Amino acid sequence: MGLPHIGRRTRPGRPPRLTWPPRPGRPGRPARRTAGGAAAGRGALTALVAALALVTGCQQQGGEGRHPSASSPRPTGTATTTGRPTPTTPRPTTTAPRPPASPTGLPAPPRTIPSVRDYTPRAGPGWRPGPGSRVVADPRGPLADEAALTARELGLRVSAGPTRRGDLELALKPRQSGGGEAYVLTVRDGRARITGSADAGVFYGTRTVKQALRSGGRLPQGVIRDRPDRPQRGLNLDIARKYFPASWIEARLREMADLKLNQLGLHFSDDQAFRIQSSSHPEIVAPRHLTKREVRRIVSLARSLHITVIPEIDSPGHLGAVIRAHPSLQLRTAKGLAFRGAVDISNPGAARIVDDLMREFAPLFPGPYWHLGGDEYGALMSRNPEVTYPGLATAARLAYGPRGRIQDLATAWLNARAAVARELGKRPKAWNDGFYSGGVVAPDRGIEVEYWTGRESGARPPIEYLREGRTVVNLNDEYLYYVLGQPNNFRYPTGERIYEQWSPAVLRGTRPVPDAALTGPSRVPGARFAVWCDIPDAQTPAQVAHGIRLPLAALAQRLWDPGKPPLSWKKFTALSDRLTS
């Protein structure tokens, strides 16, 4: 909130003023024209119209000098790395619409989600693919995947070059500024070129090309310089309470990639079920689950789309699936009552099973993160934990002296799991209510806080974590929680609220953290929109996909560009419909 808007177009200089006729009369009086002057004016007008017709009618193509029919912004030919595309649908002959002109007469920015942050317009016809167009990149180089996907989407073929008129070129420029997700898209001389310091940036440039062609029919002439404001942008999906087929998850990955989102959190273990095939503990796996082969396919697709998959095995709460197979691990009160999903953290067997699972699944998820959970541990949700759970209270005093409390046992559990994650090459994350203050044992400073709620009893405000120097990711349940069945006063979030009211600084409730210096990208690196399946049959997978489409688009906009969105919500939804239809 309050950050400057930097998504406006920039112009390096004022364009020449164009007037017609060349020598107008005084205001309010017509210019005097002789018969010869009128003929000369008609001749100049005829020449100007002919020149404009030549420029606007010329298709950007492969240098043959032909005048082919316009291509569709959504071609359907089959891309190949050699030879021409195999047509499956005839190309339409209607002319694709031009992007709307700005008041200066120069082209307007392309309409994309998220919007591009910086565009320098130039006069010219822009670019759209024609019959001779190619995607130019080294077929064996680091951009081969990006080139193949883009060519497939545009109905073109991949070529090693050299680049010619009509082509879309992809290239790496290691010293290009802006970071690995930034890109520069240049349209001039009848061709388009995307450059970035890393393949992720070039990939995001191809998403801009794809959307601009779909929304406006062509890329406008000029230079786009674009980059995300926040490095973590994504979706969190609860596949433990509700089974989602691998194909459904893959479809969401493709939607996320077009929105330039780069994280998918998979919560696959909870009280209801454990949803991924396991060799170390097959006894805990639900009948309906993802096989490891399916998970590898999901992860492989995600990597090709520059999306990191973050696995989560939540503990020491939300372990009901483990407890059903190992009832001796169940946490019980002094009266013998069980708290659903909570393991007895004084029992070494509980830690052994969780660590076994972490070690088994770490190679399946090669990304840099591991989510430890840590939320809603039953013993610490009671009014008087030490009285209600005397066994844990005794264990805490034995481990940490007379001042030891149950929260110290829980913090030590979290720290120990974080140590295992680091051994496995992962950076640990945990939910905010797994971090306790004022205890003998302090939470590991290297665990990234994922702030989801202030609803829990004793929940600390986000500014406390930020003042401790911690990194905090935004999963604010007021805006970003899509809870099936809407239990516990949850309501399905709307994209409009995210688009118009939310920002990364709004970590809890509806107001931003008061100290803006603590909420920049280095401290609040981003956010994820979370789907939780508390009442799993409340919606079908298709209904979930429909319900989260606009919220995800709104989130993508707010994480990419920190300024005020350039479109009204009505126009934004119309654009989203156009891009996804």
N, C-alpha and C positions, 0 to 999 in steps of 0.2 A: 504494500500500500504506500502511496506517496512517492513511488519511484518514477523517474522521468520516462516519458514515452519516447522511445527511440525507433519506433517502427515506421516513422513517416518517410516519404521519399525525400531524397536529397538531390540538389541540382548544383553542379560545380559552377555554373555561370548562367546568366540570363540569355535565353534564346533570342535570335533576331526577331524583331516585330514584323509580322507579315500583314500588309494592308492591300485591299483591292477596292477601287482602282489604285494604281501606283501613286497618282497625284490627286487626292480628293479636293473638292472645293471647300470653301469655308463652312463651318458648322451652320446648318440650316439652309444652305444654298447648294444646288447641284453643281457639279463641276462642268466647266465649259468643254465641249468636245467637238472637234471638227469631223467632217466625213472621213478624212484620212486617219485622224486619231481614233475614230470608232473602229475603222477597219483594222488598224494596228492592234487595238485592244482586243477585238475579236480573235485576231491571229494569235496573240499572246495567250488568251484564255484557252484557245484550242490546243496550243502546244502544252500548256500546263496540265490540262485534262488528260492529254495523251501520255504525258510523263507519269502522272499519278496512276493512270491505268496500268502502265507498264510495271511500275514498282509494286502496286498492290496485287496485281494479277499473277506475278511471277512466283511460282512455287519454289521453296528452298529445296533443292535436290542435288543430285550427284554430278553436276557440271555438264550434262549433255545439252543444255540449252532448250529443252523441251518445255511445253506448257501443259503439264498433266492436270488431271482433275484433282480436287482437294481430297485429302485423306480424312478418315474419321478420327476424332480424338481418342477413340477406344477401339483400335483395330484388333482383329481376331486372328491374324495369320500366325503360323507356327514359326518360332524363331529357330534358326540353326546357326552354328558357328561357321559354316561354309555354305556358299550358294545363296540363292534367294529364298525369302520366306515362302512357305507353301500356303497359298490363300485358301481360307475356308469360307469366307464371306466376301462378296464383291464390295469394293470400296464405294462409298456414296460419292455422288458428283456434286453435292451442294457445297458451297463455300463455308468453311468453319468461321464462326463469329470472331471478330477481333476483340481484344480486351478493351474496355471502355476508355475513352481518352480523358485525361485530366483537364482542368480549366486552361492549362497552358498549351493544350494541343498535343502534348506528349503522352505516351501510353501510361495507363494507371498500373499499379502493382498487380501481379497475378493474384487471384483469389485462391487461397489455400488454407488448410487447417493443420497446424497452426499457421498464422499469417507470417509472411517474411518480415524480418526486422529492419532491413535497410535495402532500398532499391533506388538506383540512379537511372532515370529513364533516358533513352536516346530516341531520336526520330528514326523510324524505320519500320519495316513490315513485320519484324519479329521472326519466330521460327515455329514451324510445325512439321512433323515427319511426312515425307512424300514417298512415292514408290521407289526412288533411288536412295533414300536415307538409310544410314547405318548407325549402329552404336559402336564407336571406335574405342578400343582398349586392347591391351595385350591379352589374348585368350588364355595365356598360361601365367599371367601376372597376378598381383594381389587384388586387382579389381575384376577378375574374371567372373566371379559370382554376381557382382553388382551389374556388370554388363549383360550377362546372360538373362538375369531376371528382367531388367529394363527392356531388353530387346524382345523378350517374350511378351511383356505387357503391351508394348507398342506395336507389335507385329512386324518387327524389323529383324535384321541379322547382325551378328557381331563381326567386326572386321578389325584386323590389326592396324589398318591405316595404310597410307597416310590420310589425314582428314581432308575432306573436300566439302564443297557446298552441300547443304542438306543434312549433314551428319550431326550426331550428338556425341561429343568426345568426353571421355572420363579420364582424369589424370591425377596423380599424386604430386603434391608440391610440399615436401617435408618441412620446409621453412615457412610455410604460409601461416599467418597469425590466426588466433581465435580458438585454438585448441583442436583436439581430435574429432569433435563433432561439428565443427564449423565448415562451411563450404562457400565458394564463390561460383556463381552461375553467370556466365557472360554470353549474351546473344548479340552477334554482329556478323556482317558479311555472309548472311545466309546460313549460319551454323550456330550451334550452341556448345558450350564447353563448361564442364563442371570440374573444379579442382578443390582439393582439401589436403590437409597435412596427414590425414589417415583415412582408411577406407570407410569408416563410419560417417565422416563428413560428406564424402562423395555419395554414399548411399542416400543420405538425407537430401542431397541435391536432386537425386533421381526421383525422390518422393515429391519434391516440388514440381519437377517436370510433369510427372504423371498427373498430379492434381490440377496444374495450370492448364494442361491440354483438355482435361475433362470439364473444367469450369468455364474456360474462355476460348477453347479451340486452338490456342497457340500460346507460345511464350512471348511476352513483350520484349521489344528491343531494349538493351541496356545491361546493367550489371546489378545482380543481387548479391549482397553479402549477409550471410545468415548464420546464426549460432544459437544454441539454447541458453537460457538464463540459469537453469538448474540442471545439474548432472544426473540426478535420479528422478525418473519419470515413468510411472507404470501402473500396473494392475496387480492386486493381491486376490488370489482365488482360493476359496475353501473347497477343496475336493474331498475332504474327510467326511463331512456330514452329508454331502450329496455327490454321487458319482457323475462325473462328466466324461464322455467319451474322448479319446485322444483326438479324434477329428474335430470335435467342438473346440478343444483347447487350441489346436492348430489354426482354426479359423479366427480365433481371437488374436493370436499372434500376428496374423497377416493384417488385421485391422489396426492393431497397435503400431505396427511398423509404418503404415501409411500416415499415422498421426505423429510419427517420430518419438514414440514412447520406447523406453529401453530396458524395462524391468518387468518380469513376471514373478511374483511371489507365489509359491505353491505350499499351502498349508494342508499336508496330506495325512496328518495323524491327529486324532482327537478322541473324545469319549465314544463317539458313535462308530468310528471305523478307522482302520489303518489301510490306505488305499494304494500302496505300491508293493509289488512283489518283493519278498524278502527271503534270502537264503539263510541269514543268521538267526532269524526268529520268524519262521513261516507260520507259527501258531497264532500270531497276532493279526494276520492279513485277512481282510474282509473278502467274501466270495467275489464281489464285484470290485475289481481293482485294475490299475494300470500295470501291464507287464513291464519289465525292465526294457524290453525291446521297444515298446511304445514310448517309454520315457526318453530313451536315447533318440528316437525319431523326433520327439517334441523338442528336446534340447538342441538337436542338430538344426532343425528349422529355425529355432530361436537365434542360434549363433549366426546363421546365414542372414538373418534380419537384424543383426546387431542388438539383440535382446538378451539380457542376462536372466537366467532362471535362478531364483533364490529359494532353496528348500527350507522348510520349517518342520522340525519335530518339537512340538511344544512340550515343555516340562518346567517344573515338577507337577503342574496341574494339567488338565486336559489329556490325561494318559489312560482314559477308561478302556481303550482297546487293549492296551498292555495289561491292565489290571484284570480284565476278564480271563486272560490266559494265565495270569500269575496273581491270584487273589491274596497271596501272602504279602504283597507289596502295598496293599490298601491302607491308607491313613484312616485311623479311627479315633474318635473322641474318648474321654475317660469312661463314658457310658457304653462304649462299643459301637457307636453310630459311625457310619462311613460317609465321608464327603466325596461325592462323585468325582472321579477323575484324578484325585490327588493321591500321590504316592507318599509313603513314609520315607522322608529324606534322611532319616537316621539309619535306614536299612541299606547297607552297601549294595545289595542286589538290584535296587532300583537304578542306581547310577550305572551299574555294569550293563544293564540292558540298553539304556539310552546311549551309552558310549559305543556299544556294539553296533547299534543302528547308525550312529553318526559315521563310524569308520566304514561301514558297508556302503552307505549311500554317497559319501563324499566324492568318490570317483565318477559316480553317475551324473553329478552336477559340477562341471569343471569351472563354473564361475567363481568370482572372488568372495562371495558372501555365504554365511550360514546363519539362519535365524534360530535362536535358542528358545523363543517363546518367553517364559517367565511370568506370564500374567495370571491373575486370578488363582493364586495358590490358596486352597481352602483354609489351611490353618491360620493364615494371616487375614482372612476375611471375617473372622469371628471377633466379637467385642473384646474378649479377654483370652488371647491365644494361649498364654501360659497356664491358665486354669483349665481351659477346654481340652488342651492337648498336653497333659503333664509329661508324657513320654518324650515328646520333642523338647519340652522345656528342660528336662533333666539332661538330655543329650547336648543341648546348647551350653549349659553350665559346665559340663564335663569337658567340652571342646574349647571353650573360650573364657572360662572363669566365672566368678559370681555375677558379673555384668552381662554374661552371654544371654541372648534371647533367641526366640525362634526365628526372627528376621535375620539373625546372623547365620543360622543354618541355611536359610533360603538364599542369602547372598553368597555364601560359600559354594552352594550348589551351582548357582549361575556362573560364578567365577571359574569353577572347575570345568564346566561344560565349555566355557569360552577358551580355556587352555587347550582342551581337546580340539576345538575348531581351529585354533592357530597351528597346532601340530599337523592338521590336515591341510594347511595352506589357506585357511579361510579367515575372513574378517567377520567377527560375530556381531549380530544384532539382537535386540530384545525389546519387548514391549515396556512402555514407561512404568507400569505398575509393578514391574519386577525389580525396580531400583528403590532401595530403602535408605533413608538418611538417619543419622544419629546412632548407628549401631557400632559394635566393636569391629565388625568386618565391613569394609567399604567396597562398594561395587567397582569392579574392574573399570579403569578409566578408558580403556580401549573398546568397550562395547558400545556400539552405536544405538542411541535411543530411538525407538519408533513410537512416537506419541499418538495414542489413539483416543484417550478418554480422560475426562475429569469426573466421571460419574461414580467411580469406585470410592469407597469410604477411605478418607485420608489421602486421596490422590493429590500429588504435588503439582503446582502450576508449571507450565513449560519453562518459564523464565528461570526457575531454580536450576534446571538441568543445563541451560545455556550459561548461567553464571558460574557453574562448576567447570565450564570449559568443554562440555560434551557436544557432540554433533547430534542433531535432532531431526529426524525425518517425519514429515507431516502425514498422518493418517487420521485426521480429525473426524471423529464419529458424527459430528454435527452436519458435515457436508459430504464426507467421503465414505460413508458406510452404507452399503446396500444389503440389508439384512432380510432374508427371505421370510415372509409372513409378518414382518414388522412387529416383533414382540418387544416388550419392555420399553414402550413409547418410541421405538425407532420408526422413522418414516422413510419411504424410498426417496433418496436424494434426487434433486432435479439438476439438470445441466444448467438451467437458468440461474439458480442460486450460486453455483460454483462460478459461472461466467461473470456474474455481476457483483458478487459479495465476497467471494473467497480469494485469498492469496496465500502463498507459502508461509507468510507471517501469522496467519490465523490458525494457530496450532490447537487451540482449545476454545470451544464455544464459538462466538461470532465476532470477537474482537481480536485485532492483531496484538502480538506481544508488544508492550509499550516501548521497549527500547529497540528502535529500528537497527541500531548498530549490531545487535545480536542475531539478526534474522537474515543476513545476507547469504549468498550461495555457499560460502565456506562453512557456515554454521547450521543453516537449514538447507541441505543440499537438494531437497526436492520432496516429492510426495507420491503416494500410490492410492488409487481408488480401490476399495476393498469390497469384495462380495463374500458375505457370510451366510451360510445355509442353515440357520437355526431351525427353521421349519422347512425341511428339504422339499416337500411336495407342494409348497405354496406356489411355485412357478416351475414351468418346464425349462429345460436348457434354452429352447428358442425364445421363451419369454425373458429369460435373464439376458440373453444376447441383445434383444431389443431394448430392454430397460436400461442397460448400461451404455448404450451407444452414444447418446448425446452427453451424458456426464463425462465419459472418457474424452470426447472431443473438447469439451469445455476445459477439462483438466489439462489437456495437451496445450491448449492456447495459453493458459495462465502460467504454465511452467516454462514455456518457450520464450514468451515475450513478457517482460515485467510491466509494460505500460498498459494503458487502458485499451481494451480490445477495439480494433478499428471498425467493427461492424456492430450494429444493433443485434440483440438476441434473435429477433425475427429474421434478419438477413443471414445471421450465422446458421440458424437451423435450416434455412432454405439452401444455403451453400452445402451444409452437411448432407442434406437429402440428395443434392445434385451429385456430390462426390461419391456417394455410396449406392446410388440407384443403378 
